[in-house]
Amino acid sequence: MPDEASTFSPALEWRRAWRGEGAEDFIALWKGTAVGRFYRYDVSSLLNGQWLWTVFAFHRSPTAESGCLNGFVDGPASKAARVVEEAFERARTVWGVPDVIRFAPPHTEAR
């Protein structure tokens, strides 16, 4: 069985949340707009070291797509990215265009 991390090919664009820092904190972009995030949960608890994730593109319920994972993923960063991308696609299938785009203020050109 191939390693899950080696077979994942991201569909979204991924960037570090804080440029120039080594924090394990990543933002997912869909058509240039941030739609999801995951970062290393560094709190003294049983979940310490796992990835905390959310899809915030839809205001209806930011973590409605977490399923049985409850917003946490254990394993490599690629596994957390896959969970975010799958949740985003499920939400997009149900709700269509993300609210962060649909309700964004109109873009105006600088004069």
N, C-alpha and C positions, 0 to 999 in steps of 0.2 A: 504494500500500500504506500503510495507516494506521500511524502511529508506535506501537510496542508499548507504550510508557509511557502513551499517551493512551487505550488500549483496556482497560487493566487495572482491574478493580474488585475490591478486596480482599474476601475472604470471612472472613478472620480479623480480629480487632481488633489494631491495631498501636500500640505506645507506644515512646517513647524509653526506653532502658534506665536512663538516669541523668537524673532530672528536674532541670530547671533548668540543665542544661549543654548546650552545643552539639555534643557528641560525636555522630558519625554512627554510632549504635549503637541497634538497634531490636529489640524483643521482640514475638513473635507470641503472642496469647492466644486460646485456644479454650475457650469456656464459662468464662472467667475464670481459666484456668490457663495459665501460660507453657508453650509447646510448641516454640518455635523462636526463632532469633535470627540476625541478620546485622549485621555492622559493617564499617566501612572498614578495610582492612588497611593499616596505616601502618608498614611495615617495609621497610628497604632491600633490595629484591629485584625481580625481574621482575614480581611480583604486586602491588607497591606500588600503592595506589589502587583496587584491586579490592575487591569485597565478599566477605568470608569468612562463610559461613553454615553452620548446622547445624539439624537437627530433633532435639531431645533429648527428645521426648515418649515415645520408646520406648527402653528400656534395652538392647534386643537388639543394636543397632548404631547409634549416634547419627548417623553419616553414610552409612548403607547406601544411602540414596536419592539420593546425590549424582550417580550416573551418571557421564557423561564430564566433568562440570564439576569433579569433585574438590573440591567445597566452595567454589569461587571463581566469582564472576560479575563480568563487566565491563559497565559501562553504568550507567544510572540506578538509584536505589534501588528504584523500582517493579519493575524487572526482577529484582532480588534477592528482593524480597518475593514475586513471582510464583513464583520457583524454590522458595522455602521452602514456600509454600502448596501447590504441586503435589506436592512431596516428602511433605509431611504427609498429604495426601489419599491418595497411593499407599500410604503406610505404614498409614494407618487402614483402607484397603480390605483390606489383608492381615491386619493384627493386631487390628483393632477398637478398643476403648476404649484410649486412651493409658495406658501404664504409670504416668505421673506422676499420673494420676487413680485408676486401678485399685488401686495399691499405696499410696496416700496414707493417713496415719493417719486414723481416724474423727474427724469434726468434733464437738467438744463445746461446748456453750453455756457461757459464763462465768456463774458464779452470783453 
